């Protein structure tokens, strides 16, 4: 798997498995192994944080087996994201994945 594509693959796998997801991913140290992801979805409404993270990590099992060493993960509902998005300046460039299912 090409290092340049790992961020995209992570975002796509999350986005394809989490309904109405907006996904941000970055390579924290430019080493192709340590990533940070922010996932915003209405599917997280009323779901405990641990379960939200399990939803995301289930979608990423294969990526972790082949190339990803670590993922710093933050999950938010759209309402919570509006409150905290300023804390995540690196997301201002736009999401890696955005798909609304209406």
Backbone as CSV, one residue per row, in Angstrom:
resi,resn,N_x,N_y,N_z,CA_x,CA_y,CA_z,C_x,C_y,C_z
1,UNK,0.858,-1.173,0.000,0.000,0.000,0.000,0.903,1.236,0.000
2,UNK,0.692,2.138,-0.895,1.495,3.351,-0.992,1.216,4.279,0.182
3,UNK,2.289,4.838,0.769,2.116,5.729,1.917,1.257,6.944,1.567
4,UNK,1.401,7.452,0.352,0.646,8.634,-0.055,-0.858,8.375,-0.059
5,UNK,-1.256,7.133,-0.158,-2.669,6.797,-0.260,-3.287,6.307,1.040
6,UNK,-2.493,6.093,2.060,-3.026,5.520,3.296,-4.093,6.411,3.918
7,UNK,-3.867,7.722,3.958,-4.861,8.633,4.533,-6.190,8.513,3.802
8,UNK,-6.125,8.446,2.485,-7.338,8.325,1.680,-8.038,6.997,1.945
9,UNK,-7.273,5.932,2.041,-7.853,4.614,2.303,-8.524,4.585,3.672
10,UNK,-7.875,5.157,4.671,-8.470,5.229,6.009,-9.789,5.996,5.950
11,UNK,-9.762,7.158,5.308,-10.977,7.984,5.217,-12.096,7.263,4.480
12,UNK,-11.762,6.606,3.390,-12.777,5.893,2.615,-13.382,4.740,3.406
13,UNK,-12.547,3.975,4.085,-13.062,2.831,4.862,-13.989,3.302,5.976
14,UNK,-13.605,4.374,6.649,-14.471,4.919,7.698,-15.760,5.426,7.068
15,UNK,-15.621,6.245,6.031,-16.783,6.860,5.392,-17.763,5.868,4.811
16,UNK,-17.253,4.761,4.294,-18.125,3.744,3.710,-18.885,2.957,4.773
17,UNK,-18.406,2.990,6.008,-19.014,2.185,7.073,-19.774,2.992,8.119
18,UNK,-19.593,4.284,8.148,-20.289,5.139,9.110,-21.264,6.018,8.323
19,UNK,-22.557,5.859,8.534,-23.544,6.648,7.787,-23.372,8.152,8.013
20,UNK,-23.579,8.904,6.944,-23.538,10.375,6.992,-22.236,10.913,7.578
21,UNK,-21.135,10.262,7.265,-19.852,10.625,7.866,-19.139,11.749,7.130
22,UNK,-18.512,12.578,7.909,-17.539,13.539,7.419,-16.244,13.136,8.119
23,UNK,-15.208,12.833,7.342,-13.993,12.230,7.890,-12.774,13.075,7.545
24,UNK,-11.990,13.377,8.549,-10.727,14.087,8.381,-9.620,13.143,8.831
25,UNK,-8.552,13.039,8.047,-7.427,12.183,8.408,-6.137,12.920,8.068
26,UNK,-5.160,12.800,8.965,-3.835,13.343,8.658,-2.770,12.402,9.198
27,UNK,-1.634,12.423,8.526,-0.459,11.672,8.936,0.284,12.573,9.919
28,UNK,0.211,12.270,11.191,0.696,13.165,12.246,2.190,13.462,12.158
29,UNK,2.991,12.481,11.770,4.446,12.652,11.761,5.048,12.454,10.366
30,UNK,4.188,12.399,9.356,4.630,12.127,7.985,5.470,10.857,7.895
31,UNK,5.058,9.847,8.653,5.795,8.586,8.636,4.984,7.436,8.026
32,UNK,3.739,7.734,7.622,2.903,6.701,7.021,2.403,5.648,7.989
33,UNK,2.566,5.883,9.294,2.144,4.897,10.288,1.314,5.469,11.426
34,UNK,1.459,6.755,11.711,0.776,7.379,12.855,-0.205,8.433,12.336
35,UNK,-1.489,8.153,12.514,-2.519,9.010,11.943,-3.443,9.579,13.015
36,UNK,-4.070,10.671,12.639,-5.108,11.277,13.473,-6.347,11.388,12.614
37,UNK,-7.492,11.056,13.180,-8.742,11.146,12.443,-9.831,11.776,13.304
38,UNK,-10.616,12.605,12.653,-11.817,13.178,13.250,-12.978,12.699,12.392
39,UNK,-13.970,12.108,13.043,-15.133,11.582,12.336,-16.380,12.229,12.923
40,UNK,-17.169,12.858,12.063,-18.408,13.505,12.480,-19.562,12.779,11.804
41,UNK,-20.540,12.351,12.584,-21.684,11.657,12.002,-22.893,11.737,12.926
42,UNK,-24.050,11.893,12.315,-25.301,11.847,13.077,-25.555,10.428,13.590
43,UNK,-24.874,9.437,13.019,-25.021,8.053,13.479,-24.500,7.877,14.907
44,UNK,-23.716,8.831,15.400,-23.178,8.757,16.760,-24.143,9.299,17.817
45,UNK,-25.252,9.880,17.395,-26.231,10.440,18.336,-26.699,9.371,19.318
46,UNK,-26.576,9.657,20.612,-27.065,8.753,21.648,-26.212,7.510,21.871
47,UNK,-25.068,7.422,21.216,-24.194,6.252,21.353,-23.001,6.638,22.227
48,UNK,-22.669,5.834,23.221,-21.523,6.142,24.078,-20.220,6.239,23.267
49,UNK,-19.299,7.050,23.750,-18.040,7.299,23.057,-17.286,6.010,22.727
50,UNK,-17.228,5.085,23.651,-16.524,3.823,23.404,-17.138,3.089,22.214
51,UNK,-18.446,3.062,22.129,-19.140,2.396,21.022,-18.885,3.135,19.704
52,UNK,-18.825,4.466,19.753,-18.505,5.240,18.547,-17.137,4.835,18.017
53,UNK,-16.169,4.756,18.912,-14.811,4.380,18.510,-14.773,2.941,17.992
54,UNK,-15.537,2.060,18.590,-15.595,0.680,18.108,-16.162,0.624,16.695
55,UNK,-17.161,1.449,16.418,-17.733,1.503,15.068,-16.661,1.867,14.045
56,UNK,-15.853,2.860,14.383,-14.804,3.318,13.472,-13.705,2.264,13.344
57,UNK,-13.261,1.727,14.465,-12.147,0.785,14.436,-12.517,-0.523,13.731
58,UNK,-13.752,-0.934,13.811,-14.192,-2.121,13.095,-13.983,-1.942,11.600
59,UNK,-14.248,-0.752,11.100,-14.066,-0.463,9.677,-12.593,-0.460,9.272
60,UNK,-11.694,-0.335,10.230,-10.270,-0.190,9.925,-9.413,-1.418,10.242
61,UNK,-10.013,-2.523,10.594,-9.241,-3.710,10.979,-8.168,-4.070,9.955
62,UNK,-8.525,-4.109,8.689,-7.571,-4.506,7.650,-6.422,-3.509,7.528
63,UNK,-6.704,-2.218,7.598,-5.651,-1.213,7.487,-4.630,-1.364,8.604
64,UNK,-5.093,-1.696,9.793,-4.173,-1.869,10.915,-3.329,-3.131,10.758
65,UNK,-3.841,-4.119,10.085,-3.073,-5.342,9.885,-1.950,-5.144,8.876
66,UNK,-2.112,-4.202,7.951,-1.137,-4.060,6.876,-0.192,-2.878,7.021
67,UNK,-0.657,-1.723,7.517,0.251,-0.579,7.479,0.092,0.464,8.580
68,UNK,-1.048,0.583,9.161,-1.266,1.628,10.153,-0.819,1.132,11.523
69,UNK,0.055,1.891,12.153,0.561,1.515,13.473,-0.303,2.111,14.586
70,UNK,-0.726,3.374,14.407,-1.491,4.046,15.463,-2.472,5.047,14.853
71,UNK,-3.611,5.182,15.513,-4.617,6.140,15.081,-5.155,6.879,16.301
72,UNK,-4.963,8.175,16.307,-5.562,9.036,17.325,-6.945,9.384,16.789
73,UNK,-7.971,9.002,17.513,-9.336,9.094,17.002,-10.201,9.996,17.868
74,UNK,-10.949,10.874,17.203,-11.961,11.707,17.848,-13.244,11.542,17.052
75,UNK,-14.347,11.281,17.753,-15.649,11.165,17.098,-16.602,12.195,17.693
76,UNK,-17.445,12.749,16.813,-18.381,13.783,17.243,-19.706,13.658,16.510
77,UNK,-20.759,14.074,17.180,-22.030,14.290,16.496,-21.915,15.653,15.812
78,UNK,-22.749,15.949,14.820,-22.679,17.260,14.173,-22.858,18.428,15.155
79,UNK,-23.725,18.264,16.145,-23.950,19.322,17.134,-22.697,19.567,17.963
80,UNK,-22.075,18.505,18.435,-20.857,18.638,19.232,-19.713,19.211,18.389
81,UNK,-19.634,18.815,17.125,-18.585,19.325,16.238,-18.672,20.848,16.097
82,UNK,-19.873,21.373,16.011,-20.044,22.826,15.920,-19.447,23.532,17.136
83,UNK,-19.501,22.869,18.275,-18.963,23.444,19.513,-17.438,23.372,19.588
84,UNK,-16.830,22.339,19.026,-15.400,22.090,19.248,-14.512,22.233,18.013
85,UNK,-15.089,22.459,16.834,-14.284,22.415,15.613,-13.109,23.393,15.609
86,UNK,-13.206,24.496,16.311,-12.116,25.474,16.343,-10.852,24.893,16.982
87,UNK,-11.001,23.858,17.789,-9.850,23.202,18.424,-9.051,22.347,17.444
88,UNK,-9.593,22.116,16.264,-8.972,21.234,15.274,-8.646,22.028,14.015
89,UNK,-7.724,22.960,14.134,-7.351,23.852,13.027,-6.937,23.077,11.782
90,UNK,-6.291,21.928,11.962,-5.806,21.164,10.810,-6.934,20.672,9.916
91,UNK,-8.178,20.665,10.406,-9.301,20.197,9.592,-9.826,21.275,8.644
92,UNK,-9.319,22.487,8.756,-9.834,23.597,7.949,-9.630,23.397,6.450
93,UNK,-8.694,22.551,6.067,-8.467,22.306,4.637,-9.605,21.508,4.003
94,UNK,-10.465,20.941,4.837,-11.613,20.197,4.330,-11.491,18.713,4.598
95,UNK,-12.620,18.016,4.557,-12.618,16.587,4.864,-11.990,15.751,3.754
96,UNK,-11.466,14.605,4.137,-10.977,13.624,3.164,-12.151,12.851,2.576
97,UNK,-13.230,12.784,3.332,-14.407,12.017,2.909,-15.646,12.750,3.397
98,UNK,-16.604,12.906,2.539,-17.877,13.485,2.948,-18.944,12.884,2.076
99,UNK,-19.887,12.220,2.701,-20.978,11.611,1.957,-22.217,11.665,2.814
100,UNK,-23.193,12.383,2.344,-24.469,12.440,3.061,-25.434,11.474,2.409
101,UNK,-26.089,10.698,3.232,-27.092,9.754,2.737,-28.447,10.301,3.129
102,UNK,-29.212,10.712,2.155,-30.531,11.314,2.433,-31.640,10.349,2.145
